[in-house]
Amino acid sequence: MKNAVHDLRSDVTLRVELKGVRSKKALLKALAVGLKLPKQFGHNWDALADCLMDVNWAKSGSTTVLVLDAGNAATRFGENWQSLLEIFDESCVWWGEHDKTFRVVLV
């Protein structure tokens, strides 16, 4: 649905700040902080996917992730950005299959 009104007031909203982030290591750290991932998060793409697609991570019926300062992220992170977008996409599908809403908004 391209055009819609989304009422985010009842969502759990998480913010991932990318301002000043330039490396894969820093990107994974920003994701860990913004997404409130568990301390045992392994700081790699597989670990991120495991965390995001774990029913214990998002207990709310609706979660929105705001990725801030994402304007030139493809240039900054290259293939790592593509990996992140694929994980976000898979997570959206996975949560949908579990009757929950998971949104990612790039700002």
C-alpha positions as CSV (number, residue, x, y, z in Angstrom):
1,M,0.0,0.0,0.0
2,K,1.8,3.1,-1.2
3,N,-0.6,5.8,0.0
4,A,-2.0,5.4,3.4
5,V,-2.4,6.9,6.8
6,H,-0.5,5.0,9.4
7,D,-1.2,5.8,13.0
8,L,2.1,5.0,14.7
9,R,1.0,6.2,18.2
10,S,0.3,2.6,19.4
11,D,3.5,1.2,17.8
12,V,6.8,0.5,19.5
13,T,9.0,2.9,17.7
14,L,12.8,2.3,17.6
15,R,15.3,4.8,16.2
16,V,18.6,3.8,14.6
17,E,20.8,6.9,14.2
18,L,23.3,6.7,11.3
19,K,24.8,10.2,11.6
20,G,28.5,9.8,11.6
21,V,28.4,6.0,11.0
22,R,30.8,5.0,8.3
23,S,31.8,1.4,8.7
24,K,30.1,-2.0,9.0
25,K,31.3,-2.3,12.6
26,A,29.8,1.1,13.5
27,L,26.6,0.2,11.6
28,L,26.1,-3.0,13.5
29,K,26.8,-1.1,16.8
30,A,24.2,1.6,15.8
31,L,21.7,-1.2,15.0
32,A,22.4,-2.9,18.4
33,V,21.8,0.3,20.3
34,G,18.8,1.6,18.3
35,L,17.0,-1.8,18.1
36,K,17.7,-2.6,21.7
37,L,19.2,-5.9,20.8
38,P,20.2,-8.3,23.6
39,K,23.7,-8.1,25.1
40,Q,24.6,-11.5,23.4
41,F,24.0,-10.0,19.9
42,G,27.0,-11.2,17.8
43,H,27.5,-8.1,15.7
44,N,27.2,-9.8,12.3
45,W,24.4,-10.1,9.7
46,D,23.3,-13.6,10.8
47,A,23.0,-12.5,14.4
48,L,21.0,-9.5,13.4
49,A,18.6,-11.6,11.4
50,D,18.2,-14.1,14.3
51,C,17.4,-11.2,16.7
52,L,14.9,-9.5,14.4
53,M,13.1,-12.7,13.7
54,D,12.7,-13.8,17.3
55,V,9.3,-13.7,18.8
56,N,10.8,-12.6,22.1
57,W,12.4,-9.5,20.6
58,A,9.3,-7.7,19.5
59,K,6.5,-8.3,22.0
60,S,4.3,-5.5,20.6
61,G,1.8,-6.2,17.9
62,S,3.3,-3.4,15.8
63,T,6.9,-2.2,15.6
64,T,8.3,0.6,13.5
65,V,12.0,1.2,13.0
66,L,13.1,4.6,12.0
67,V,16.5,4.6,10.3
68,L,17.7,8.2,10.6
69,D,20.3,9.8,8.3
70,A,19.9,7.1,5.7
71,G,20.1,9.5,2.7
72,N,23.5,8.4,1.3
73,A,23.7,5.0,3.1
74,A,24.1,3.0,0.0
75,T,27.2,5.0,-0.9
76,R,28.6,4.9,2.7
77,F,28.0,1.2,3.3
78,G,27.9,-0.4,-0.2
79,E,27.1,-4.1,-0.1
80,N,26.6,-3.9,3.7
81,W,23.6,-1.6,3.1
82,Q,22.1,-4.1,0.7
83,S,22.6,-6.9,3.3
84,L,20.8,-4.8,5.9
85,L,17.9,-4.0,3.6
86,E,17.5,-7.7,2.7
87,I,17.4,-8.6,6.5
88,F,14.8,-5.8,7.1
89,D,12.8,-7.1,4.2
90,E,12.9,-10.7,5.4
91,S,12.0,-9.5,8.9
92,C,8.9,-7.6,7.6
93,V,7.7,-10.8,5.8
94,W,8.5,-13.0,8.8
95,W,6.6,-10.8,11.3
96,G,3.7,-10.6,8.8
97,E,3.5,-14.4,8.8
98,H,3.2,-14.1,12.6
99,D,0.3,-11.7,12.5
100,K,2.4,-8.7,13.6
101,T,3.4,-5.5,11.9
102,F,7.1,-4.7,11.4
103,R,7.9,-1.5,9.4
104,V,11.2,0.0,8.5
105,V,11.2,3.7,7.5
106,L,14.3,5.1,6.0
107,V,14.7,8.8,6.7
